Amino acid sequence: MQFGDSNPAPAAVDPTNELPSVVCKSEPPYSVVYANSAWEQLCGWSSHEMLGVSLRCLQGPATDQAAIEGLMAAVRKQEACT
């Protein structure tokens, strides 16, 4: 799903939409600017519902904080993260 006037998704995002992909801003609050249809199916939210939302909404008490720190480091460096 494309948001805004231009597609913010990097070339590395799966063009087939088979892999869940989400792109966030690289500065706080790291809000979502792009999510593909595979991501919609995984999380159950439409791309439009995710637009502007921080992925922190997906965290809960069982969230692995080390994994979150790794994701945040990748976002700050503008690197891909799996």
Phi, psi and omega in degrees: 000130178265138178244147176072202184273343181222158181277113182278357184290132178289163181299337182286347179293135183303112182290345181275348183065019178278331180259132178299127181226136177221141179238132180242160172298152182268014178222154181306140009268022177056047183281154183289132175243349181203138171213135181269177185293329177294324176295318178302316181293324181291312186265343178084003178254144176287159178302321181294326176291330182279336183306122177084357182267142174282142178292355175300339179297342180269356182275149177215187183299333182267006181295134178283107184296328177295322177294320178297316179299321177295318177297316181295322178297318179296320178298313180300325180273357183058045180247157175289153180215137179240000000 
